[in-house]
Amino acid sequence: MNLATREDIELWKNELIQQVCELLKPSNSLPEKWVKSETARDILQCSSGTLQNLRKNGTIEFSKIGGTLYYSLDSIKDILEKNKQNAA
């Protein structure tokens, strides 16, 4: 007969909590690599026109499926990094 130690129970508890947390995460149809226009505008704090200009001049990566535009989060992060300003 095997008895569970306190460490065994603690390990099992942690694994169970981790599995429950994974199950409770919201599932999206898209991975967190692409966001829709509204989210991209919110992150960049810009207008629709500015987002369109970023698309047209090749500054931001995007994909269009049907009538919906999706923007690469990596591309958005790159834009923010490239335009980072040092405090004076």
N, C-alpha and C positions, 0 to 999 in steps of 0.2 A: 504494500500500500504506500503511495506517494503522498506526502503532505506538502501543501503549498506554503511557501515561506512568505513573509511579509513583502520581500522584494519581488517575488513572483506575482503577487496580487497587485502591487504597485505598477509593475511593468504591464500587466494585463489591463489595468485601469487606464493607463496612459495611451495604450494602443487603441482601446475602445473609444476614448475621447477623441483621438485623432480621426478615427474612422467616422464617427458621428459628425464631426466638424466638416469633413469632406462631403458627406451626404447632404448637409444643410447648406452648402455653398450654392448660390443661385447659378443655374445653368443657362447659358446663353447659346443661341444658335451660332454665334461667331466667337472664335477665341479672342482673348483680350489683345489681339494684335491689330485689330481694325476697329475703328469707331465711325459712327455716322456723322454727318455734317454738324448737327447741333452740338454734339459732344466735342468735336474738333474746335468749333467756334468758342465754346465755353472754356476749353483748356487754354486756347490762344488769346482769349478775350478780344476777338476780332469780329468784324461784320461779315455778312455773306459775300459782299463784294471783295473784301480783302482775301477771303478764303478762295474765291474764284481766281483772283490775281495770282495767288500762290500756286494754284493748280496750273494756270496758263503759262506761267514762266518757269515751271518745272521745279519749284522750290519744295513742293510737298508731293509725296507719293499718294496716289489714290487709285481706286478701282471703282468701276461703275457696273452695277448689275441691275438691269432694268432701268428704272429711273432713280435708283438710290445710289448715292455716292458714299464710299467708305474711304477713310483716311488711315494711313499707317501710323500707329502710335510711335514707332521708332523714328519716323520722319518728323513727327511733331516734336519729339524730344530733341532731335538734331537741330531743328529750327530754334528752339529755346536756348540750346547750348551755344549755337553760333551767334546769337544775338545777346548773350549774357553781358551785362555791364558791371564793371567794378565800381564799388562805392567810392565817391570822391572824398 
